[in-house]
């Protein structure tokens, strides 16, 4: 990945974070460059992994997946093998939207999206309780979404 992004690259990223469906022409107009230069920069940002992918943000409530649970997971054994098994298992679970190795009391923090509390219970039974080692899990259910943002604070403006 590129160490330094140019001002134009940042403007491209800011514009795409606002609307990833912009055409190259629209994007070029927004950032103040030619379409060919914009296309080259865009391809470079994709090839170097700065742009991971393009996606649609689906409203969880509208899609009936409105329960958000933050699970603080602590493994009973701290070995590379145990961590690898856990990480591999997490990556296979579609309801786990995010997983971070964290500092503090827990080893991992998961953001889990489910339709209902019963589905989270099923997740625990089918996933957590089936792991070949002991796991301590502390779950926090989101009561209300205060802020949700996917755009990184890159500065600059489109």
Secondary structure, DSSP 8 states (H G I E B T S, - for coil): --S---HHHHHHHHHHHH-TT--HHHHHHHHTS-HHHHHHHHHHHHHTTSS--------TTTTT--EEEEEEEEES---HHHHHHHHHHHHT-TTEEEEEE-SSS-SEEEEEEESSHHHHHHHHHHTGGGSSS-EEEEEEE-S-------S-------
